[in-house]
Amino acid sequence: MGKRYRNAMKELQLDLIRLQRALRSSGRRLLVIFEGRDAAGKGGTIKAITESLDTRGYRIAALGKPSETEASQWYFQRYVAHLPSAGEFVLFDRSWYNRAVVEPAMGFCSEAQHEAFLDAVPAFEKLLADDGIILLKYWLAVDQAEQEQRFAERADDPLKRWKLSPVDLVARQKYAEMGRLRDVMIERTHAEHAPWFVVDFNDQKRGRINLIRHLLQQVPLHEEAVPALKLPKLKGKPKTEHVTDQALWVPATF
């Protein structure tokens, strides 16, 4: 699947560049939320979406544990600062939906807080949609056996070990409960203006391709034609990089 995946991803990344140009020219705002199991592939998917985009036109929001001040605020307040501006594409690597699944499963919020959140979300997201934000929400689904294999790979790989948190280790035992909470979340917060979509991520490469294709189909934007570009010839001979103080050069050890 290696070559097939690379070719498909290249085509999709070209389409994502076109999408970014269309957002910029139209001034539309796009917000995509990525939720799902630990190790489902949220970070890798966001990386695949953004790696060929203009960094000035997108932002990734991956908020950590709220500070003492943030915890005292209106629950949605710290997320509002990360909403997209005109022509911008924002990707949430987890979002306000922490309170729908992770927090109640782990005992980080009360039943009353969980219920209040589910009551508040539809109105909050309707405000975003009414203001012109295109909002898409994806749940990345992975079976427990596959999730366990990915956890084991992270535990054995020094480059990925940082991805395993103490919360992840406890959450391993709550697979069924998180599934129940996910179903409640979708039932209570799925809406035409803020839809949920579930993507099979037992195979991460297939999952990325399917998700990105679907995402592109959900955004009805038309790109302006981009004229061909031919570079004019340089005047004179090409120059070499010259730094007066040679001691500033980093040693070429590779």
BALOBA-1460 file (C-alpha; in Angstrom, 3 decimals):
// residues 254
<rec num="1" residu="m" x="0.000" y="0.000" z="0.000"/>
<rec num="2" residu="g" x="3.049" y="2.263" z="0.319"/>
<rec num="3" residu="k" x="3.170" y="3.714" z="-3.204"/>
<rec num="4" residu="r" x="-0.610" y="3.755" z="-3.563"/>
<rec num="5" residu="y" x="-0.909" y="5.612" z="-0.252"/>
<rec num="6" residu="r" x="1.752" y="8.166" z="-1.175"/>
<rec num="7" residu="n" x="0.134" y="8.871" z="-4.545"/>
<rec num="8" residu="a" x="-3.333" y="9.229" z="-3.016"/>
<rec num="9" residu="m" x="-2.019" y="11.471" z="-0.249"/>
<rec num="10" residu="k" x="-0.175" y="13.690" z="-2.728"/>
<rec num="11" residu="e" x="-3.387" y="14.273" z="-4.686"/>
<rec num="12" residu="l" x="-5.297" y="15.038" z="-1.504"/>
<rec num="13" residu="q" x="-2.631" y="17.445" z="-0.287"/>
<rec num="14" residu="l" x="-2.872" y="19.305" z="-3.590"/>
<rec num="15" residu="d" x="-6.629" y="19.523" z="-3.036"/>
<rec num="16" residu="l" x="-6.009" y="20.797" z="0.502"/>
<rec num="17" residu="i" x="-3.780" y="23.549" z="-0.908"/>
<rec num="18" residu="r" x="-6.642" y="24.487" z="-3.244"/>
<rec num="19" residu="l" x="-9.007" y="24.462" z="-0.279"/>
<rec num="20" residu="q" x="-6.702" y="26.771" z="1.641"/>
<rec num="21" residu="r" x="-6.526" y="29.185" z="-1.290"/>
<rec num="22" residu="a" x="-10.314" y="29.123" z="-1.590"/>
<rec num="23" residu="l" x="-10.734" y="29.849" z="2.116"/>
<rec num="24" residu="r" x="-8.326" y="32.748" z="1.867"/>
<rec num="25" residu="s" x="-9.966" y="34.291" z="-1.210"/>
<rec num="26" residu="s" x="-13.502" y="33.867" z="0.132"/>
<rec num="27" residu="g" x="-12.791" y="34.809" z="3.736"/>
<rec num="28" residu="r" x="-14.620" y="31.697" z="4.961"/>
<rec num="29" residu="r" x="-13.637" y="30.083" z="8.264"/>
<rec num="30" residu="l" x="-13.146" y="26.345" z="8.711"/>
<rec num="31" residu="l" x="-12.982" y="24.553" z="12.065"/>
<rec num="32" residu="v" x="-12.362" y="20.806" z="12.202"/>
<rec num="33" residu="i" x="-12.460" y="18.885" z="15.485"/>
<rec num="34" residu="f" x="-10.610" y="15.589" z="15.871"/>
<rec num="35" residu="e" x="-11.753" y="13.340" z="18.702"/>
<rec num="36" residu="g" x="-11.338" y="9.632" z="19.312"/>
<rec num="37" residu="r" x="-9.582" y="6.942" z="21.264"/>
<rec num="38" residu="d" x="-6.057" y="7.425" z="22.561"/>
<rec num="39" residu="a" x="-3.598" y="6.296" z="19.856"/>
<rec num="40" residu="a" x="-6.342" y="6.400" z="17.215"/>
<rec num="41" residu="g" x="-4.269" y="8.643" z="14.947"/>
<rec num="42" residu="k" x="-5.443" y="12.206" z="15.541"/>
<rec num="43" residu="g" x="-1.983" y="13.771" z="15.538"/>
<rec num="44" residu="g" x="-0.804" y="11.865" z="12.473"/>
<rec num="45" residu="t" x="-3.906" y="12.858" z="10.539"/>
<rec num="46" residu="i" x="-3.506" y="16.522" z="11.428"/>
<rec num="47" residu="k" x="0.137" y="16.334" z="10.346"/>
<rec num="48" residu="a" x="-0.863" y="14.770" z="7.005"/>
<rec num="49" residu="i" x="-3.444" y="17.511" z="6.423"/>
<rec num="50" residu="t" x="-1.160" y="20.423" z="7.248"/>
<rec num="51" residu="e" x="2.330" y="19.411" z="6.125"/>
<rec num="52" residu="s" x="1.974" y="20.967" z="2.655"/>
<rec num="53" residu="l" x="-0.147" y="23.967" z="3.651"/>
<rec num="54" residu="d" x="0.950" y="27.572" z="4.068"/>
<rec num="55" residu="t" x="1.646" y="27.890" z="7.799"/>
<rec num="56" residu="r" x="0.183" y="31.399" z="7.755"/>
<rec num="57" residu="g" x="-3.261" y="30.069" z="6.878"/>
<rec num="58" residu="y" x="-3.891" y="27.380" z="9.482"/>
<rec num="59" residu="r" x="-3.529" y="26.778" z="13.207"/>
<rec num="60" residu="i" x="-3.497" y="23.644" z="15.337"/>
<rec num="61" residu="a" x="-5.120" y="23.888" z="18.766"/>
<rec num="62" residu="a" x="-4.014" y="21.187" z="21.207"/>
<rec num="63" residu="l" x="-4.829" y="22.472" z="24.662"/>
<rec num="64" residu="g" x="-3.461" y="20.819" z="27.772"/>
<rec num="65" residu="k" x="-4.924" y="20.606" z="31.248"/>
<rec num="66" residu="p" x="-6.650" y="23.889" z="32.145"/>
<rec num="67" residu="s" x="-4.810" y="26.225" z="34.483"/>
<rec num="68" residu="e" x="-6.319" y="27.207" z="37.818"/>
<rec num="69" residu="t" x="-7.551" y="30.437" z="36.229"/>
<rec num="70" residu="e" x="-9.015" y="28.644" z="33.186"/>
<rec num="71" residu="a" x="-10.743" y="26.114" z="35.427"/>
<rec num="72" residu="s" x="-12.589" y="28.988" z="37.119"/>
<rec num="73" residu="q" x="-13.876" y="30.403" z="33.814"/>
<rec num="74" residu="w" x="-16.860" y="29.578" z="31.621"/>
<rec num="75" residu="y" x="-16.005" y="26.125" z="30.286"/>
<rec num="76" residu="f" x="-15.829" y="27.156" z="26.613"/>
<rec num="77" residu="q" x="-13.848" y="30.340" z="27.256"/>
<rec num="78" residu="r" x="-10.338" y="29.022" z="26.660"/>
<rec num="79" residu="y" x="-11.403" y="27.447" z="23.365"/>
<rec num="80" residu="v" x="-12.968" y="30.616" z="21.967"/>
<rec num="81" residu="a" x="-9.542" y="32.276" z="21.617"/>
<rec num="82" residu="h" x="-8.574" y="29.576" z="19.105"/>
<rec num="83" residu="l" x="-11.541" y="29.919" z="16.748"/>
<rec num="84" residu="p" x="-10.640" y="30.718" z="13.115"/>
<rec num="85" residu="s" x="-10.408" y="34.214" z="11.696"/>
<rec num="86" residu="a" x="-11.432" y="35.122" z="8.139"/>
<rec num="87" residu="g" x="-9.781" y="32.827" z="5.585"/>
<rec num="88" residu="e" x="-8.333" y="30.566" z="8.267"/>
<rec num="89" residu="f" x="-8.385" y="26.802" z="8.857"/>
<rec num="90" residu="v" x="-8.174" y="25.656" z="12.497"/>
<rec num="91" residu="l" x="-7.732" y="22.027" z="13.552"/>
<rec num="92" residu="f" x="-8.512" y="20.990" z="17.129"/>
<rec num="93" residu="d" x="-6.531" y="17.992" z="18.406"/>
<rec num="94" residu="r" x="-9.170" y="17.234" z="21.023"/>
<rec num="95" residu="s" x="-11.488" y="20.041" z="21.980"/>
<rec num="96" residu="w" x="-14.289" y="21.091" z="24.301"/>
<rec num="97" residu="y" x="-15.514" y="17.511" z="23.856"/>
<rec num="98" residu="n" x="-13.040" y="16.412" z="26.528"/>
<rec num="99" residu="r" x="-15.965" y="17.017" z="28.859"/>
<rec num="100" residu="a" x="-18.151" y="14.615" z="26.887"/>
<rec num="101" residu="v" x="-15.967" y="11.491" z="27.110"/>
<rec num="102" residu="v" x="-12.556" y="11.693" z="28.802"/>
<rec num="103" residu="e" x="-13.502" y="13.839" z="31.794"/>
<rec num="104" residu="p" x="-16.564" y="11.861" z="32.922"/>
<rec num="105" residu="a" x="-14.859" y="8.522" z="32.245"/>
<rec num="106" residu="m" x="-11.843" y="9.513" z="34.339"/>
<rec num="107" residu="g" x="-13.801" y="11.280" z="37.078"/>
<rec num="108" residu="f" x="-12.438" y="14.726" z="36.140"/>
<rec num="109" residu="c" x="-15.912" y="16.288" z="36.133"/>
<rec num="110" residu="s" x="-19.152" y="15.670" z="37.989"/>
<rec num="111" residu="e" x="-22.300" y="14.173" z="36.485"/>
<rec num="112" residu="a" x="-23.919" y="17.598" z="36.757"/>
<rec num="113" residu="q" x="-21.045" y="19.238" z="34.844"/>
<rec num="114" residu="h" x="-21.228" y="16.538" z="32.170"/>
<rec num="115" residu="e" x="-24.970" y="16.995" z="31.757"/>
<rec num="116" residu="a" x="-24.683" y="20.790" z="31.706"/>
<rec num="117" residu="f" x="-22.049" y="20.533" z="28.986"/>
<rec num="118" residu="l" x="-24.230" y="18.328" z="26.784"/>
<rec num="119" residu="d" x="-27.095" y="20.783" z="27.225"/>
<rec num="120" residu="a" x="-24.896" y="23.780" z="26.335"/>
<rec num="121" residu="v" x="-23.010" y="22.448" z="23.303"/>
<rec num="122" residu="p" x="-25.819" y="22.647" z="20.698"/>
<rec num="123" residu="a" x="-26.464" y="26.333" z="21.422"/>
<rec num="124" residu="f" x="-22.734" y="27.136" z="21.520"/>
<rec num="125" residu="e" x="-22.063" y="25.445" z="18.187"/>
<rec num="126" residu="k" x="-25.177" y="27.025" z="16.643"/>
<rec num="127" residu="l" x="-23.689" y="30.432" z="17.489"/>
<rec num="128" residu="l" x="-20.487" y="29.464" z="15.661"/>
<rec num="129" residu="a" x="-22.392" y="28.244" z="12.605"/>
<rec num="130" residu="d" x="-24.679" y="31.290" z="12.552"/>
<rec num="131" residu="d" x="-21.578" y="33.495" z="12.549"/>
<rec num="132" residu="g" x="-20.339" y="31.701" z="9.422"/>
<rec num="133" residu="i" x="-17.897" y="29.130" z="10.785"/>
<rec num="134" residu="i" x="-17.899" y="25.802" z="8.925"/>
<rec num="135" residu="l" x="-17.719" y="23.201" z="11.717"/>
<rec num="136" residu="l" x="-16.919" y="19.518" z="11.150"/>
<rec num="137" residu="k" x="-16.392" y="16.937" z="13.912"/>
<rec num="138" residu="y" x="-14.622" y="13.605" z="13.423"/>
<rec num="139" residu="w" x="-14.428" y="10.623" z="15.766"/>
<rec num="140" residu="l" x="-11.484" y="8.349" z="14.924"/>
<rec num="141" residu="a" x="-12.553" y="4.793" z="15.798"/>
<rec num="142" residu="v" x="-10.135" y="2.003" z="16.711"/>
<rec num="143" residu="d" x="-10.778" y="-1.433" z="18.216"/>
<rec num="144" residu="q" x="-9.290" y="-2.206" z="21.617"/>
<rec num="145" residu="a" x="-6.915" y="-4.914" z="20.360"/>
<rec num="146" residu="e" x="-5.420" y="-2.507" z="17.814"/>
<rec num="147" residu="q" x="-5.245" y="0.245" z="20.418"/>
<rec num="148" residu="e" x="-3.333" y="-2.077" z="22.757"/>
<rec num="149" residu="q" x="-0.844" y="-2.898" z="20.008"/>
<rec num="150" residu="r" x="-0.213" y="0.809" z="19.422"/>
<rec num="151" residu="f" x="0.244" y="1.412" z="23.138"/>
<rec num="152" residu="a" x="2.817" y="-1.405" z="23.223"/>
<rec num="153" residu="e" x="4.665" y="0.133" z="20.269"/>
<rec num="154" residu="r" x="4.757" y="3.491" z="22.026"/>
<rec num="155" residu="a" x="6.048" y="1.923" z="25.216"/>
<rec num="156" residu="d" x="8.896" y="0.246" z="23.299"/>
<rec num="157" residu="d" x="9.845" y="3.202" z="21.079"/>
<rec num="158" residu="p" x="11.904" y="5.985" z="22.741"/>
<rec num="159" residu="l" x="10.718" y="8.402" z="20.023"/>
<rec num="160" residu="k" x="7.066" y="7.753" z="20.880"/>
<rec num="161" residu="r" x="7.269" y="7.046" z="24.612"/>
<rec num="162" residu="w" x="6.283" y="10.645" z="25.425"/>
<rec num="163" residu="k" x="2.874" y="9.998" z="23.859"/>
<rec num="164" residu="l" x="1.947" y="7.621" z="26.700"/>
<rec num="165" residu="s" x="0.639" y="9.562" z="29.690"/>
<rec num="166" residu="p" x="-0.475" y="8.261" z="33.093"/>
<rec num="167" residu="v" x="-4.043" y="9.087" z="32.032"/>
<rec num="168" residu="d" x="-3.649" y="6.872" z="28.948"/>
<rec num="169" residu="l" x="-2.620" y="3.936" z="31.113"/>
<rec num="170" residu="v" x="-5.700" y="4.274" z="33.309"/>
<rec num="171" residu="a" x="-8.001" y="4.918" z="30.336"/>
<rec num="172" residu="r" x="-6.998" y="1.540" z="28.828"/>
<rec num="173" residu="q" x="-9.373" y="-0.107" z="31.293"/>
<rec num="174" residu="k" x="-12.294" y="2.153" z="30.339"/>
<rec num="175" residu="y" x="-12.738" y="1.264" z="26.675"/>
<rec num="176" residu="a" x="-16.392" y="0.202" z="27.003"/>
<rec num="177" residu="e" x="-17.331" y="3.167" z="29.195"/>
<rec num="178" residu="m" x="-15.778" y="5.602" z="26.742"/>
<rec num="179" residu="g" x="-17.734" y="3.952" z="23.949"/>
<rec num="180" residu="r" x="-20.960" y="4.462" z="25.873"/>
<rec num="181" residu="l" x="-20.104" y="8.119" z="26.530"/>
<rec num="182" residu="r" x="-19.209" y="8.608" z="22.856"/>
<rec num="183" residu="d" x="-22.644" y="7.369" z="21.828"/>
<rec num="184" residu="v" x="-24.341" y="9.764" z="24.254"/>
<rec num="185" residu="m" x="-22.167" y="12.627" z="22.974"/>
<rec num="186" residu="i" x="-23.041" y="11.992" z="19.343"/>
<rec num="187" residu="e" x="-26.746" y="11.566" z="20.083"/>
<rec num="188" residu="r" x="-26.888" y="14.847" z="22.010"/>
<rec num="189" residu="t" x="-24.580" y="17.025" z="19.879"/>
<rec num="190" residu="h" x="-24.928" y="15.858" z="16.263"/>
<rec num="191" residu="a" x="-26.621" y="18.554" z="14.169"/>
<rec num="192" residu="e" x="-26.838" y="19.605" z="10.548"/>
<rec num="193" residu="h" x="-24.766" y="22.713" z="11.269"/>
<rec num="194" residu="a" x="-22.257" y="20.792" z="13.427"/>
<rec num="195" residu="p" x="-22.224" y="17.183" z="12.224"/>
<rec num="196" residu="w" x="-20.319" y="14.219" z="13.613"/>
<rec num="197" residu="f" x="-18.593" y="11.721" z="11.320"/>
<rec num="198" residu="v" x="-17.023" y="8.423" z="12.429"/>
<rec num="199" residu="v" x="-13.952" y="7.115" z="10.581"/>
<rec num="200" residu="d" x="-12.475" y="3.611" z="10.864"/>
<rec num="201" residu="f" x="-8.855" y="4.068" z="11.974"/>
<rec num="202" residu="n" x="-7.868" y="0.451" z="12.588"/>
<rec num="203" residu="d" x="-5.648" y="1.033" z="9.543"/>
<rec num="204" residu="q" x="-4.267" y="4.530" z="10.022"/>
<rec num="205" residu="k" x="-3.232" y="5.141" z="6.413"/>
<rec num="206" residu="r" x="-6.633" y="4.131" z="5.058"/>
<rec num="207" residu="g" x="-8.266" y="6.179" z="7.782"/>
<rec num="208" residu="r" x="-6.319" y="9.311" z="6.840"/>
<rec num="209" residu="i" x="-7.175" y="8.978" z="3.158"/>
<rec num="210" residu="n" x="-10.868" y="8.376" z="3.868"/>
<rec num="211" residu="l" x="-11.101" y="11.241" z="6.352"/>
<rec num="212" residu="i" x="-9.343" y="13.806" z="4.171"/>
<rec num="213" residu="r" x="-11.393" y="12.860" z="1.102"/>
<rec num="214" residu="h" x="-14.556" y="13.211" z="3.136"/>
<rec num="215" residu="l" x="-13.453" y="16.537" z="4.622"/>
<rec num="216" residu="l" x="-12.800" y="17.985" z="1.176"/>
<rec num="217" residu="q" x="-16.275" y="16.925" z="0.042"/>
<rec num="218" residu="q" x="-17.913" y="18.756" z="2.957"/>
<rec num="219" residu="v" x="-16.564" y="22.225" z="2.166"/>
<rec num="220" residu="p" x="-18.396" y="23.806" z="-0.803"/>
<rec num="221" residu="l" x="-15.751" y="26.290" z="-1.911"/>
<rec num="222" residu="h" x="-14.592" y="27.213" z="-5.398"/>
<rec num="223" residu="e" x="-10.945" y="28.005" z="-5.991"/>
<rec num="224" residu="e" x="-9.942" y="30.882" z="-8.220"/>
<rec num="225" residu="a" x="-7.793" y="29.917" z="-11.205"/>
<rec num="226" residu="v" x="-4.067" y="30.117" z="-10.484"/>
<rec num="227" residu="p" x="-2.015" y="31.342" z="-13.467"/>
<rec num="228" residu="a" x="1.062" y="29.413" z="-14.557"/>
<rec num="229" residu="l" x="4.312" y="30.756" z="-13.138"/>
<rec num="230" residu="k" x="7.572" y="30.965" z="-15.053"/>
<rec num="231" residu="l" x="10.603" y="32.282" z="-13.209"/>
<rec num="232" residu="p" x="12.510" y="35.059" z="-15.000"/>
<rec num="233" residu="k" x="16.216" y="34.528" z="-15.575"/>
<rec num="234" residu="l" x="18.652" y="35.780" z="-12.961"/>
<rec num="235" residu="k" x="20.778" y="38.783" z="-13.798"/>
<rec num="236" residu="g" x="24.441" y="37.801" z="-13.868"/>
<rec num="237" residu="k" x="26.009" y="34.652" z="-12.451"/>
<rec num="238" residu="p" x="24.487" y="32.861" z="-9.411"/>
<rec num="239" residu="k" x="26.121" y="34.015" z="-6.163"/>
<rec num="240" residu="t" x="27.359" y="31.881" z="-3.283"/>
<rec num="241" residu="e" x="26.407" y="32.347" z="0.368"/>
<rec num="242" residu="h" x="29.174" y="34.443" z="1.951"/>
<rec num="243" residu="v" x="29.437" y="35.188" z="5.665"/>
<rec num="244" residu="t" x="32.252" y="37.496" z="6.736"/>
<rec num="245" residu="d" x="32.922" y="35.769" z="10.056"/>
<rec num="246" residu="q" x="33.713" y="32.165" z="9.109"/>
<rec num="247" residu="a" x="33.627" y="31.127" z="12.773"/>
<rec num="248" residu="l" x="29.828" y="31.424" z="12.707"/>
<rec num="249" residu="w" x="29.415" y="28.388" z="10.431"/>
<rec num="250" residu="v" x="28.114" y="25.250" z="12.123"/>
<rec num="251" residu="p" x="30.581" y="22.357" z="11.570"/>
<rec num="252" residu="a" x="29.564" y="20.039" z="8.712"/>
<rec num="253" residu="t" x="29.543" y="16.756" z="10.620"/>
<rec num="254" residu="f" x="27.162" y="14.933" z="8.285"/>
